[in-house]
Amino acid sequence: MAKVHPNTEENCVDSMEVDAGGRKDKSRVLTVWRKSLLFGCRGFTVFDEEGNLVFRVDNYGSGRAGEIVLMDAAGKPLLTIRRKKLSLGENWKVYNGEDAVDPLYSVKKKYASRLRAKAALARVADCRRRGGGGAAAGYEVEGSYYRRSCTVYDERRRAVAEVRRKEAARGVGFGDDVYCLVVEPAADACLAMAVVVVLDQMFRSRISLIKD
């Protein structure tokens, strides 16, 4: 298997750049590996462009059902992701650290409409902010997680994060378990990774990271 890290922009097709005030700021390109570094655990390992560990998910068999903890490289809990029980469709709540009182975000699975050109995957609602008409502000996720090709849009339809396939040198593919997460400069990489974790729970065809 090709080396998973360090990551470079050339590994991700069409790496994004945005023009801000006459200058170009490069997006942050992370390498997501659907594998825990700990033996016997299922999870994620995320590296930056230099190959440094940024995020990790290590779910132990003794953990709570329906709960995933996103940690930093040192193992500090950043966000706790929990599936909401007894709800219509799939609905996940994202909490700060290990807090379980007031959710920061709610991620709800959406079903594609035939009237839309792109498949709608999920709606990410900010539980702390309200937009027009009193609806929760947030983001829309469109595309295909199965194909590792999906985009997170903000309320102004600007792409703030994107999942893309990762290729090694000479066009050698890594497969579905290693891919790129491209995050725009002003976006929250931690939230973007939390959305990826939820998408993985909602749409992948392999064995679940956690038990329902």
C-alpha positions in Angstrom: 0.0 0.0 0.0 1.2 3.5 -0.8 2.3 5.8 2.0 -0.7 7.4 3.6 1.2 10.5 4.9 2.6 13.1 4.7 0.0 14.6 2.5 0.7 17.1 -0.3 -1.6 19.2 -2.4 -0.6 17.2 -5.5 -2.2 14.1 -3.8 -5.7 15.7 -4.0 -7.2 16.4 -7.4 -8.0 20.1 -8.0 -6.8 21.4 -4.6 -8.9 24.5 -3.7 -7.7 28.1 -3.4 -9.8 31.2 -2.6 -9.2 34.8 -3.4 -9.3 37.0 -0.3 -8.6 40.7 -0.7 -6.4 40.2 -3.8 -4.4 37.3 -2.4 -4.8 33.6 -2.5 -5.1 31.6 0.7 -4.5 27.9 0.4 -7.1 25.6 1.8 -6.1 23.2 4.5 -5.7 19.7 3.1 -6.0 16.9 5.6 -5.6 13.2 5.0 -8.4 11.1 6.6 -7.6 7.4 7.3 -10.5 5.2 8.4 -8.4 3.3 10.8 -7.5 3.7 14.5 -3.8 3.7 15.5 -4.8 1.6 18.5 -4.9 -2.2 18.0 -8.4 -3.7 18.3 -10.2 -0.3 17.9 -12.2 1.2 15.0 -11.9 4.8 14.3 -10.2 7.6 12.3 -6.7 9.0 12.1 -6.2 12.4 10.5 -2.9 14.0 9.3 -2.1 17.5 8.1 0.1 18.3 5.0 3.3 17.7 6.9 2.2 14.2 8.2 1.5 15.4 11.7 -1.4 13.8 13.6 -4.3 16.3 13.9 -7.4 14.4 14.9 -8.2 10.8 16.0 -11.2 8.7 16.9 -10.6 5.5 18.9 -13.8 3.8 19.9 -13.5 1.1 22.5 -15.9 -1.8 23.0 -16.7 -0.5 26.4 -17.8 2.9 25.1 -21.4 4.0 25.1 -23.6 2.9 22.3 -24.3 5.6 19.8 -21.4 7.8 20.9 -18.2 8.9 19.1 -15.5 11.2 20.6 -13.4 13.3 18.3 -10.0 13.9 19.9 -6.8 15.9 19.2 -3.4 14.3 18.7 -2.9 14.1 22.4 -6.2 12.4 23.1 -8.0 15.4 24.4 -11.8 15.3 23.7 -12.7 18.0 21.2 -16.3 17.1 20.3 -18.7 14.3 21.3 -21.0 13.0 18.6 -24.2 11.2 19.7 -27.0 9.7 17.8 -30.4 11.0 18.9 -32.7 8.2 19.8 -36.4 7.9 18.9 -36.2 10.4 16.1 -37.6 10.2 12.6 -34.6 9.5 10.3 -31.0 9.8 11.4 -30.3 12.7 13.7 -26.9 13.3 15.4 -26.0 15.9 18.0 -22.5 17.4 18.4 -21.4 18.6 21.8 -18.4 20.5 23.0 -15.7 18.3 24.5 -17.3 15.6 26.7 -20.3 17.9 27.5 -23.7 16.3 27.0 -26.0 19.2 28.1 -26.3 21.7 25.3 -25.5 20.6 21.7 -23.5 22.8 19.4 -24.8 21.3 16.2 -27.4 18.9 14.9 -26.7 16.8 11.8 -29.8 15.3 10.2 -29.8 13.0 7.2 -31.5 14.2 4.1 -32.9 12.3 1.2 -32.2 13.5 -2.4 -34.9 15.2 -4.4 -35.3 14.5 -8.0 -35.6 18.2 -8.6 -32.1 18.8 -7.5 -29.0 18.2 -9.6 -26.8 17.2 -6.7 -27.7 14.7 -4.0 -28.5 16.2 -0.6 -26.8 14.2 2.1 -27.3 16.1 5.4 -28.3 19.3 7.0 -26.0 20.7 9.7 -27.9 23.1 12.0 -26.2 25.4 14.4 -28.1 25.0 17.6 -26.9 28.4 18.9 -27.8 30.6 16.0 -31.0 31.3 14.1 -31.3 32.5 10.5 -34.2 34.0 8.6 -37.7 33.0 9.7 -36.4 31.6 13.0 -34.8 28.5 11.4 -31.5 27.3 12.7 -28.5 28.6 10.7 -26.0 26.0 9.4 -24.7 24.1 6.5 -25.8 21.8 3.7 -23.9 18.7 2.6 -24.2 17.5 -1.0 -22.6 14.9 -3.2 -21.8 11.3 -2.6 -19.9 10.0 0.4 -19.7 6.5 -1.1 -17.7 8.0 -4.0 -15.7 10.2 -1.6 -17.0 13.3 -3.4 -19.1 15.6 -1.3 -19.1 19.3 -0.4 -20.2 21.3 2.7 -21.9 24.6 1.8 -22.6 27.6 4.1 -25.8 29.7 4.0 -24.5 31.7 1.1 -23.8 28.6 -0.9 -20.0 28.9 -0.5 -18.0 25.7 -0.3 -16.4 25.6 3.1 -15.2 21.9 3.1 -14.9 19.1 0.7 -14.3 15.3 0.7 -12.2 14.1 -2.2 -10.4 10.9 -3.2 -6.7 10.8 -2.5 -4.2 9.5 -5.0 -0.6 8.6 -4.4 2.2 9.3 -6.8 1.8 8.0 -10.4 -2.0 7.8 -10.1 -2.0 4.9 -7.6 -5.2 5.0 -5.6 -5.5 4.5 -1.8 -9.0 3.0 -1.9 -12.1 4.1 0.1 -10.4 4.1 3.5 -8.0 7.0 2.8 -9.2 10.3 1.3 -8.8 14.0 1.5 -10.7 16.5 3.6 -10.2 20.0 2.2 -11.1 22.8 4.6 -11.3 26.5 3.6 -9.2 29.0 5.6 -12.1 30.5 7.4 -13.8 27.2 8.2 -13.6 25.1 11.4 -11.6 21.9 10.6 -12.8 20.3 13.8 -16.4 20.7 12.8 -15.7 19.6 9.3 -14.1 16.4 10.6 -17.1 15.8 12.9 -19.4 16.1 9.8 -17.2 13.5 8.1 -17.6 11.1 11.0 -21.4 11.5 10.9 -21.5 11.0 7.2 -19.5 7.8 7.6 -22.1 6.5 10.1 -25.0 7.5 7.8 -23.8 6.3 4.4 -21.1 3.8 4.4 -21.9 0.2 3.6 -19.3 -1.5 5.9 -19.6 -2.5 9.5 -20.5 0.3 11.9 -17.9 2.1 13.9 -20.2 2.0 16.8 -23.2 -0.2 17.7 -26.7 1.2 17.3 
